[in-house]
Amino acid sequence: MLAVMDNVTIATYDNPMDANIAKARLEADGIECVLLGDKISSIIPTGAFDIRLTVAEENAEAAQEILQDME
């Protein structure tokens, strides 16, 4: 499991579904990641809080490339 303190944010989302799709894609490619703020966004209306997708610093570049390919 990733140590969240050592992670870097590679993307932010205002929609929990988009955040979870991105997380699933990274995990399918073998990159461990953590969503921060996804629990509160399920209680508070969409868009009220950003959901941060974080990865270990050494995986940040590869993860960003994967997310760019998704667009």
C-alpha positions as CSV (number, residue, x, y, z in Angstrom):
1,M,0.0,0.0,0.0
2,L,1.2,3.5,-0.8
3,A,2.2,5.9,1.9
4,V,-0.1,8.8,1.1
5,M,2.4,11.4,2.5
6,D,4.9,10.5,-0.2
7,N,2.4,10.8,-3.1
8,V,2.0,13.6,-5.6
9,T,-1.2,14.8,-7.1
10,I,-1.4,14.1,-10.8
11,A,-5.0,15.1,-11.4
12,T,-8.1,16.6,-9.8
13,Y,-11.7,15.8,-10.4
14,D,-15.0,17.3,-9.4
15,N,-16.9,14.1,-10.3
16,P,-16.4,10.9,-8.3
17,M,-17.2,8.7,-11.3
18,D,-14.4,10.3,-13.4
19,A,-12.0,10.0,-10.6
20,N,-12.7,6.3,-10.1
21,I,-12.4,5.6,-13.8
22,A,-9.0,7.2,-13.9
23,K,-7.9,5.3,-10.8
24,A,-9.1,2.0,-12.3
25,R,-7.2,2.7,-15.5
26,L,-3.9,3.4,-13.6
27,E,-4.4,0.3,-11.4
28,A,-5.0,-1.8,-14.5
29,D,-1.6,-0.6,-15.8
30,G,0.0,-1.6,-12.5
31,I,0.3,1.9,-11.0
32,E,-0.8,2.1,-7.4
33,C,-2.8,5.2,-6.7
34,V,-5.0,6.8,-4.0
35,L,-8.0,9.1,-4.3
36,L,-8.2,11.8,-1.7
37,G,-11.5,13.6,-1.0
38,D,-13.6,10.9,-2.7
39,K,-15.5,10.0,0.5
40,I,-16.6,13.6,1.3
41,S,-17.7,14.1,-2.3
42,S,-20.2,11.3,-1.9
43,I,-21.8,13.2,0.9
44,I,-21.5,16.8,-0.4
45,P,-22.9,17.7,-3.8
46,T,-20.7,17.1,-6.8
47,G,-18.3,19.9,-7.5
48,A,-18.2,21.2,-3.9
49,F,-14.8,19.6,-3.3
50,D,-12.0,18.5,-5.6
51,I,-11.0,14.8,-5.6
52,R,-7.3,14.4,-5.9
53,L,-5.7,11.4,-7.7
54,T,-2.3,10.7,-6.2
55,V,0.6,8.4,-7.1
56,A,4.1,7.8,-5.9
57,E,6.4,10.4,-7.2
58,E,8.4,7.9,-9.3
59,N,5.2,6.9,-11.1
60,A,3.9,10.4,-11.7
61,E,5.2,10.8,-15.3
62,A,3.9,7.4,-16.5
63,A,0.6,7.9,-14.8
64,Q,0.1,11.3,-16.4
65,E,0.9,9.8,-19.8
66,I,-1.8,7.1,-19.3
67,L,-4.3,9.8,-18.2
68,Q,-3.5,11.9,-21.3
69,D,-4.1,8.8,-23.5
70,M,-7.6,8.5,-22.0
71,E,-8.7,12.0,-23.1
